[in-house]
């Protein structure tokens, strides 16, 4: 484990290498959620003082992790909600560029917009997005880190390419936020969305959205409610849209209280670890795995390992007590601060007999 993690997570005799499915919570998160649930059971909580404000306290923490200002952070329940709102920037006939086989929380809202609002969708290989931007491209959508195999998009290059033609960029940072350094402001990332229940270690039902202040007026708050008001506890009934916040909070969705109570603790824990340390530890473990089985590292904390027999490889991992995921012909492993070099070395020993070098030239030629 990373040193500070030792006092914040339980020691596991069975390696958990599946953070890309869901992250494990620090002790403080479990305690906060348990306390909130007990108060719910007893009926002793005042939701507007004990639970709901936790979301607003998450805003500056999220801003730190995403390289943004607190006023640029919206509190949402899922990536698809943020994507749907972000697509309101488009006009009929606009072209959107998205990578092939993109995760459906990004893709499906776009396909709905294509059908209903006459948006033109063009799909290209993940590694060719920047090269495929053209003058007619209004928006480019991509994952920062691919969830199935861990490949990393060059956001700086892609941002420059799309802004050179006057377009915008929408990034799903679900598999990088909390691990890799993300500076939304410096990289000029117009919209960043991230599900927080994976590498951000939050309860499910928590997600984050960063919207650049210059773009905010162009987005329609489709999911607006009392929570979107500048003074939310004063606007439960009636009124008009003039009461909405003039910050990204206007895009907030009513909070799943107990999830956000836990999220505050998880985000605070991550912010207590220097970003360079988080990245070097977690990506370093994935790189150690790649080196151990002689495949190319991905540059992220997620790695898809090509295997000859997926069922046999998964069975061997299970027998060794290793939690991992299968994604097609790949075994996906993902690492966090609660993982150790011992976890990696055990996985290397289990996976080595199953590696498919013959059909993966880049992997086979790594010395």
PAGUVEX-74754 format. One record per residue (C-alpha): residue in three letters; x, y, z. Coordinates in Angstrom, 2 decimals, always signed. Layout:
% PAGUVEX-74754
(node 'ALA', (X, Y, Z))
...
END
This chain:
% PAGUVEX-74754
(node 'UNK', (+0.00, +0.00, +0.00))
(node 'UNK', (+0.93, +3.64, -0.42))
(node 'UNK', (+2.06, +4.69, +3.10))
(node 'UNK', (-0.89, +6.95, +3.96))
(node 'UNK', (-3.31, +4.27, +2.76))
(node 'UNK', (-2.23, +1.87, +5.51))
(node 'UNK', (-4.21, +3.77, +8.12))
(node 'UNK', (-7.19, +4.38, +5.86))
(node 'UNK', (-7.95, +0.97, +4.34))
(node 'UNK', (-8.18, -2.56, +5.67))
(node 'UNK', (-5.35, -4.91, +4.80))
(node 'UNK', (-6.56, -7.40, +2.21))
(node 'UNK', (-5.13, -10.90, +1.91))
(node 'UNK', (-7.00, -11.19, -1.41))
(node 'UNK', (-5.67, -8.58, -3.87))
(node 'UNK', (-8.39, -6.26, -5.16))
(node 'UNK', (-7.28, -5.24, -8.65))
(node 'UNK', (-10.67, -4.10, -9.92))
(node 'UNK', (-10.98, -0.42, -9.02))
(node 'UNK', (-12.12, +0.19, -12.61))
(node 'UNK', (-15.35, -1.61, -11.61))
(node 'UNK', (-15.71, +0.11, -8.24))
(node 'UNK', (-13.28, +1.66, -5.81))
(node 'UNK', (-12.87, +0.72, -2.16))
(node 'UNK', (-13.80, +3.41, +0.40))
(node 'UNK', (-11.44, +4.76, +3.05))
(node 'UNK', (-12.42, +4.19, +6.68))
(node 'UNK', (-13.65, +7.77, +7.05))
(node 'UNK', (-16.12, +7.27, +4.21))
(node 'UNK', (-17.55, +4.10, +5.71))
(node 'UNK', (-17.89, +5.80, +9.11))
(node 'UNK', (-19.62, +8.87, +7.67))
(node 'UNK', (-22.12, +6.82, +5.67))
(node 'UNK', (-22.80, +4.54, +8.64))
(node 'UNK', (-23.48, +7.57, +10.83))
(node 'UNK', (-25.83, +9.03, +8.23))
(node 'UNK', (-27.69, +5.74, +7.88))
(node 'UNK', (-28.08, +5.47, +11.65))
(node 'UNK', (-29.46, +9.00, +11.81))
(node 'UNK', (-31.87, +8.07, +9.02))
(node 'UNK', (-32.93, +4.96, +10.94))
(node 'UNK', (-33.57, +7.02, +14.07))
(node 'UNK', (-35.16, +9.93, +12.22))
(node 'UNK', (-32.76, +12.28, +14.00))
(node 'UNK', (-31.12, +13.96, +11.00))
(node 'UNK', (-31.94, +17.41, +9.66))
(node 'UNK', (-31.30, +16.75, +6.01))
(node 'UNK', (-30.74, +20.39, +5.07))
(node 'UNK', (-28.02, +20.74, +7.68))
(node 'UNK', (-26.61, +17.24, +8.16))
(node 'UNK', (-26.65, +15.71, +4.68))
(node 'UNK', (-27.36, +18.01, +1.74))
(node 'UNK', (-24.55, +20.55, +2.43))
(node 'UNK', (-21.98, +17.77, +2.04))
(node 'UNK', (-22.41, +18.16, -1.71))
(node 'UNK', (-21.40, +21.81, -1.61))
(node 'UNK', (-18.37, +20.93, +0.50))
(node 'UNK', (-17.41, +18.47, -2.24))
(node 'UNK', (-17.26, +21.25, -4.83))
(node 'UNK', (-13.85, +22.70, -3.89))
(node 'UNK', (-12.44, +19.20, -3.40))
(node 'UNK', (-13.62, +18.18, -6.87))
(node 'UNK', (-12.21, +21.40, -8.29))
(node 'UNK', (-8.80, +20.53, -6.85))
(node 'UNK', (-8.89, +17.05, -8.40))
(node 'UNK', (-10.06, +18.29, -11.81))
(node 'UNK', (-7.91, +21.42, -12.02))
(node 'UNK', (-10.86, +23.78, -12.05))
(node 'UNK', (-12.53, +26.53, -10.01))
(node 'UNK', (-15.24, +25.53, -7.49))
(node 'UNK', (-17.79, +27.64, -9.37))
(node 'UNK', (-17.18, +25.46, -12.45))
(node 'UNK', (-18.23, +22.23, -10.69))
(node 'UNK', (-21.73, +20.75, -10.98))
(node 'UNK', (-22.95, +17.91, -8.76))
(node 'UNK', (-24.60, +15.17, -10.83))
(node 'UNK', (-25.59, +11.52, -10.27))
(node 'UNK', (-24.03, +9.90, -13.36))
(node 'UNK', (-21.91, +10.64, -16.41))
(node 'UNK', (-24.81, +10.26, -18.85))
(node 'UNK', (-26.68, +13.08, -17.10))
(node 'UNK', (-23.76, +15.45, -17.56))
(node 'UNK', (-23.26, +14.39, -21.16))
(node 'UNK', (-26.93, +14.99, -21.94))
(node 'UNK', (-26.74, +18.49, -20.51))
(node 'UNK', (-23.47, +19.23, -22.32))
(node 'UNK', (-24.98, +18.25, -25.67))
(node 'UNK', (-27.45, +21.11, -25.31))
(node 'UNK', (-24.65, +23.34, -26.64))
(node 'UNK', (-25.17, +21.87, -30.11))
(node 'UNK', (-27.29, +23.14, -32.99))
(node 'UNK', (-29.00, +21.09, -35.73))
(node 'UNK', (-26.48, +19.96, -38.31))
(node 'UNK', (-23.48, +20.16, -35.99))
(node 'UNK', (-20.88, +17.43, -36.37))
(node 'UNK', (-19.69, +15.52, -33.32))
(node 'UNK', (-16.55, +13.39, -33.42))
(node 'UNK', (-16.37, +10.43, -31.04))
(node 'UNK', (-14.09, +7.43, -30.80))
(node 'UNK', (-15.18, +3.96, -31.86))
(node 'UNK', (-16.47, +1.67, -29.12))
(node 'UNK', (-16.83, +4.56, -26.65))
(node 'UNK', (-18.46, +3.73, -23.34))
(node 'UNK', (-22.24, +3.94, -23.69))
(node 'UNK', (-22.71, +6.60, -20.99))
(node 'UNK', (-20.98, +8.91, -23.47))
(node 'UNK', (-22.29, +7.38, -26.68))
(node 'UNK', (-25.99, +6.82, -26.02))
(node 'UNK', (-26.91, +10.43, -25.10))
(node 'UNK', (-25.18, +11.45, -28.32))
(node 'UNK', (-27.15, +8.93, -30.38))
(node 'UNK', (-30.37, +10.27, -28.87))
(node 'UNK', (-29.32, +13.79, -29.87))
(node 'UNK', (-28.44, +12.55, -33.34))
(node 'UNK', (-31.91, +11.13, -33.80))
(node 'UNK', (-33.91, +13.92, -32.21))
(node 'UNK', (-31.94, +17.07, -33.05))
(node 'UNK', (-30.30, +16.18, -36.39))
(node 'UNK', (-26.78, +16.05, -34.99))
(node 'UNK', (-24.19, +14.47, -37.29))
(node 'UNK', (-22.09, +11.80, -35.54))
(node 'UNK', (-18.75, +10.62, -36.90))
(node 'UNK', (-16.82, +7.78, -35.25))
(node 'UNK', (-13.10, +7.19, -35.69))
(node 'UNK', (-10.43, +5.09, -33.93))
(node 'UNK', (-9.48, +6.28, -30.44))
(node 'UNK', (-5.89, +7.03, -31.45))
(node 'UNK', (-6.94, +9.10, -34.49))
(node 'UNK', (-9.29, +11.62, -32.89))
(node 'UNK', (-6.99, +14.64, -33.10))
(node 'UNK', (-6.01, +13.88, -36.70))
(node 'UNK', (-9.67, +13.48, -37.71))
(node 'UNK', (-10.84, +16.90, -36.46))
(node 'UNK', (-11.97, +19.03, -39.39))
(node 'UNK', (-13.41, +22.51, -39.88))
(node 'UNK', (-16.97, +21.21, -39.61))
(node 'UNK', (-16.40, +19.52, -36.21))
(node 'UNK', (-18.33, +21.31, -33.48))
(node 'UNK', (-17.56, +18.92, -30.62))
(node 'UNK', (-15.16, +16.07, -29.92))
(node 'UNK', (-16.00, +13.52, -27.21))
(node 'UNK', (-13.54, +11.10, -25.66))
(node 'UNK', (-12.58, +9.17, -22.58))
(node 'UNK', (-9.31, +10.32, -21.05))
(node 'UNK', (-8.53, +6.69, -20.16))
(node 'UNK', (-10.35, +3.89, -21.98))
(node 'UNK', (-12.23, +1.74, -19.49))
(node 'UNK', (-11.68, -1.56, -21.30))
(node 'UNK', (-7.93, -1.44, -21.91))
(node 'UNK', (-6.48, +1.62, -20.14))
(node 'UNK', (-5.22, +3.47, -23.22))
(node 'UNK', (-4.70, +7.20, -22.65))
(node 'UNK', (-5.92, +10.02, -24.87))
(node 'UNK', (-3.54, +12.94, -25.44))
(node 'UNK', (-5.93, +15.62, -24.21))
(node 'UNK', (-3.53, +18.47, -24.84))
(node 'UNK', (-3.17, +17.58, -28.51))
(node 'UNK', (-6.89, +16.95, -28.92))
(node 'UNK', (-7.86, +20.18, -27.19))
(node 'UNK', (-5.58, +22.21, -29.45))
(node 'UNK', (-6.94, +20.50, -32.55))
(node 'UNK', (-10.60, +21.11, -31.78))
(node 'UNK', (-10.16, +24.67, -30.54))
(node 'UNK', (-8.19, +25.52, -33.67))
(node 'UNK', (-11.43, +25.03, -35.65))
(node 'UNK', (-13.64, +26.77, -33.08))
(node 'UNK', (-15.08, +23.58, -31.59))
(node 'UNK', (-15.39, +22.23, -28.05))
(node 'UNK', (-14.13, +19.17, -26.19))
(node 'UNK', (-16.03, +16.90, -23.78))
(node 'UNK', (-13.93, +14.47, -21.71))
(node 'UNK', (-14.99, +11.49, -19.62))
(node 'UNK', (-12.38, +11.36, -16.84))
(node 'UNK', (-13.99, +8.48, -14.95))
(node 'UNK', (-10.86, +6.31, -15.24))
(node 'UNK', (-8.29, +9.03, -14.65))
(node 'UNK', (-9.76, +11.41, -12.05))
(node 'UNK', (-8.27, +10.69, -8.65))
(node 'UNK', (-5.25, +8.98, -10.20))
(node 'UNK', (-3.79, +11.11, -12.98))
(node 'UNK', (-3.15, +14.82, -12.98))
(node 'UNK', (-5.98, +16.64, -14.74))
(node 'UNK', (-5.75, +20.39, -15.25))
(node 'UNK', (-8.98, +21.29, -16.98))
(node 'UNK', (-8.12, +24.99, -17.03))
(node 'UNK', (-4.59, +24.72, -18.39))
(node 'UNK', (-5.62, +22.10, -20.96))
(node 'UNK', (-8.70, +24.11, -21.97))
(node 'UNK', (-11.10, +21.20, -21.47))
(node 'UNK', (-14.56, +22.68, -21.94))
(node 'UNK', (-16.51, +19.91, -20.19))
(node 'UNK', (-15.17, +17.14, -17.97))
(node 'UNK', (-17.43, +14.49, -16.45))
(node 'UNK', (-16.44, +11.71, -14.06))
(node 'UNK', (-18.32, +8.97, -12.28))
(node 'UNK', (-16.95, +9.08, -8.74))
(node 'UNK', (-17.57, +5.52, -7.58))
(node 'UNK', (-14.45, +4.14, -9.23))
(node 'UNK', (-11.05, +5.77, -8.84))
(node 'UNK', (-12.49, +8.65, -6.77))
(node 'UNK', (-13.55, +6.03, -4.17))
(node 'UNK', (-17.03, +7.49, -3.59))
(node 'UNK', (-20.38, +5.73, -3.16))
(node 'UNK', (-22.25, +5.03, -6.39))
(node 'UNK', (-24.70, +7.76, -7.36))
(node 'UNK', (-22.05, +10.49, -7.15))
(node 'UNK', (-20.55, +12.09, -10.26))
(node 'UNK', (-18.80, +15.35, -11.06))
(node 'UNK', (-19.00, +17.76, -13.96))
(node 'UNK', (-16.67, +20.62, -14.80))
(node 'UNK', (-17.94, +23.29, -17.19))
(node 'UNK', (-15.72, +26.13, -18.36))
(node 'UNK', (-17.21, +29.47, -17.33))
(node 'UNK', (-17.27, +30.73, -20.92))
(node 'UNK', (-19.38, +27.75, -22.02))
(node 'UNK', (-21.85, +27.72, -19.14))
(node 'UNK', (-24.34, +30.20, -20.70))
(node 'UNK', (-24.64, +27.92, -23.75))
(node 'UNK', (-25.82, +24.91, -21.72))
(node 'UNK', (-29.49, +24.32, -20.97))
(node 'UNK', (-30.12, +23.10, -17.39))
(node 'UNK', (-32.45, +20.31, -18.53))
(node 'UNK', (-32.50, +18.70, -15.08))
(node 'UNK', (-33.02, +21.94, -13.14))
(node 'UNK', (-34.77, +21.75, -9.78))
(node 'UNK', (-34.75, +23.60, -6.47))
(node 'UNK', (-31.17, +22.30, -6.05))
(node 'UNK', (-30.11, +24.37, -9.07))
(node 'UNK', (-31.10, +27.68, -7.46))
(node 'UNK', (-28.58, +30.16, -6.11))
(node 'UNK', (-30.35, +29.81, -2.74))
(node 'UNK', (-31.73, +26.28, -3.04))
(node 'UNK', (-33.48, +26.05, +0.31))
(node 'UNK', (-35.56, +29.13, -0.54))
(node 'UNK', (-37.06, +27.83, -3.79))
(node 'UNK', (-39.11, +24.68, -3.34))
(node 'UNK', (-42.28, +25.98, -5.03))
(node 'UNK', (-43.12, +28.31, -7.90))
(node 'UNK', (-40.90, +31.03, -9.30))
(node 'UNK', (-38.99, +31.18, -12.57))
(node 'UNK', (-35.55, +30.39, -13.93))
(node 'UNK', (-34.13, +33.72, -12.79))
(node 'UNK', (-33.47, +32.10, -9.41))
(node 'UNK', (-30.98, +29.61, -10.87))
(node 'UNK', (-27.36, +29.94, -9.80))
(node 'UNK', (-25.07, +31.83, -12.16))
(node 'UNK', (-22.36, +29.21, -11.60))
(node 'UNK', (-22.17, +25.56, -12.65))
(node 'UNK', (-24.39, +24.83, -9.64))
(node 'UNK', (-27.29, +25.69, -11.95))
(node 'UNK', (-26.67, +22.24, -13.46))
(node 'UNK', (-26.83, +20.44, -10.10))
(node 'UNK', (-29.24, +17.53, -9.73))
(node 'UNK', (-30.92, +16.76, -6.41))
(node 'UNK', (-28.40, +14.85, -4.34))
(node 'UNK', (-28.49, +11.26, -3.12))
(node 'UNK', (-27.70, +12.46, +0.39))
(node 'UNK', (-25.87, +9.52, +1.90))
(node 'UNK', (-23.70, +9.08, -1.17))
(node 'UNK', (-22.53, +12.67, -0.99))
(node 'UNK', (-21.88, +12.41, +2.75))
(node 'UNK', (-19.47, +9.61, +1.89))
(node 'UNK', (-18.09, +11.43, -1.14))
(node 'UNK', (-16.90, +14.33, +0.97))
(node 'UNK', (-14.68, +11.98, +2.96))
(node 'UNK', (-13.34, +10.12, -0.07))
(node 'UNK', (-12.50, +13.28, -2.02))
(node 'UNK', (-10.90, +14.83, +1.05))
(node 'UNK', (-8.71, +11.75, +1.46))
(node 'UNK', (-7.58, +11.88, -2.16))
(node 'UNK', (-6.82, +15.59, -1.91))
(node 'UNK', (-4.59, +14.84, +1.09))
(node 'UNK', (-2.26, +12.83, -1.17))
(node 'UNK', (-0.14, +14.91, -3.59))
(node 'UNK', (-1.33, +14.40, -7.15))
(node 'UNK', (+2.12, +13.37, -8.37))
(node 'UNK', (+2.27, +10.70, -5.66))
(node 'UNK', (-1.15, +9.32, -6.58))
(node 'UNK', (-0.21, +9.06, -10.22))
(node 'UNK', (+3.27, +7.64, -9.73))
(node 'UNK', (+2.10, +4.98, -7.27))
(node 'UNK', (-0.95, +3.75, -9.16))
(node 'UNK', (+0.42, +4.03, -12.69))
(node 'UNK', (+3.69, +2.60, -11.43))
(node 'UNK', (+1.94, -0.55, -10.25))
(node 'UNK', (+0.25, -1.01, -13.64))
(node 'UNK', (+3.58, -0.48, -15.37))
(node 'UNK', (+5.21, -3.05, -13.09))
(node 'UNK', (+2.56, -5.55, -14.16))
(node 'UNK', (+3.15, -4.78, -17.83))
(node 'UNK', (+6.90, -5.18, -17.43))
(node 'UNK', (+6.43, -8.44, -15.53))
(node 'UNK', (+4.44, -10.09, -18.30))
(node 'UNK', (+6.30, -8.31, -21.14))
(node 'UNK', (+3.52, -6.22, -22.62))
(node 'UNK', (+3.42, -2.51, -23.32))
(node 'UNK', (+2.25, -0.34, -20.41))
(node 'UNK', (-0.73, +1.91, -21.01))
(node 'UNK', (+0.44, +4.98, -19.11))
(node 'UNK', (-2.60, +4.74, -16.82))
(node 'UNK', (-3.51, +2.70, -13.74))
(node 'UNK', (-5.78, +0.49, -15.89))
(node 'UNK', (-4.39, -2.22, -18.13))
(node 'UNK', (-6.06, -4.72, -20.43))
(node 'UNK', (-4.05, -7.92, -20.66))
(node 'UNK', (-4.54, -9.99, -23.86))
(node 'UNK', (-4.96, -13.67, -23.01))
(node 'UNK', (-5.29, -16.89, -24.97))
(node 'UNK', (-8.12, -18.31, -22.87))
(node 'UNK', (-10.16, -15.75, -20.96))
(node 'UNK', (-12.16, -18.27, -18.98))
(node 'UNK', (-9.06, -20.14, -17.85))
(node 'UNK', (-7.24, -16.93, -16.96))
(node 'UNK', (-10.18, -15.66, -14.92))
(node 'UNK', (-10.44, -19.00, -13.14))
(node 'UNK', (-6.73, -18.92, -12.29))
(node 'UNK', (-7.05, -15.39, -10.91))
(node 'UNK', (-10.05, -16.41, -8.81))
(node 'UNK', (-8.18, -19.43, -7.46))
(node 'UNK', (-5.34, -17.12, -6.43))
(node 'UNK', (-7.84, -14.82, -4.72))
(node 'UNK', (-7.34, -11.93, -7.14))
(node 'UNK', (-10.30, -9.72, -8.03))
(node 'UNK', (-10.15, -8.55, -11.66))
(node 'UNK', (-12.50, -8.12, -14.63))
(node 'UNK', (-12.88, -9.64, -18.07))
(node 'UNK', (-13.40, -7.31, -21.04))
(node 'UNK', (-13.76, -9.33, -24.24))
(node 'UNK', (-10.42, -11.00, -24.96))
(node 'UNK', (-8.76, -8.92, -22.26))
(node 'UNK', (-8.30, -9.37, -18.54))
(node 'UNK', (-8.61, -5.89, -17.06))
(node 'UNK', (-6.65, -5.02, -13.94))
(node 'UNK', (-6.65, -1.64, -12.23))
(node 'UNK', (-4.66, -0.28, -9.32))
(node 'UNK', (-5.07, +2.25, -6.53))
(node 'UNK', (-3.33, +3.50, -3.41))
(node 'UNK', (-4.49, +0.46, -1.44))
(node 'UNK', (-2.58, -1.90, -3.75))
(node 'UNK', (+1.01, -3.06, -3.34))
(node 'UNK', (+3.89, -4.46, -5.35))
(node 'UNK', (+3.10, -7.83, -3.78))
(node 'UNK', (-0.36, -7.68, -5.37))
(node 'UNK', (+1.23, -6.99, -8.74))
(node 'UNK', (+3.80, -9.74, -8.48))
(node 'UNK', (+1.15, -12.30, -7.56))
(node 'UNK', (-0.91, -11.28, -10.60))
(node 'UNK', (+2.15, -11.52, -12.86))
(node 'UNK', (+2.77, -15.08, -11.77))
(node 'UNK', (-0.84, -16.09, -12.37))
(node 'UNK', (-1.24, -14.41, -15.77))
(node 'UNK', (+2.13, -15.21, -17.36))
(node 'UNK', (+1.07, -18.60, -18.83))
(node 'UNK', (-2.00, -17.09, -20.50))
(node 'UNK', (-0.56, -14.07, -22.34))
(node 'UNK', (-1.46, -13.87, -26.03))
(node 'UNK', (+1.67, -12.47, -27.66))
(node 'UNK', (+1.06, -13.84, -31.16))
(node 'UNK', (-1.94, -11.65, -31.99))
(node 'UNK', (-0.63, -8.51, -30.30))
(node 'UNK', (+2.49, -7.44, -32.20))
(node 'UNK', (+3.27, -4.46, -29.96))
(node 'UNK', (+3.17, -6.71, -26.93))
(node 'UNK', (+5.13, -9.54, -28.53))
(node 'UNK', (+8.01, -7.31, -29.59))
(node 'UNK', (+8.55, -5.71, -26.21))
(node 'UNK', (+11.93, -6.81, -24.88))
END
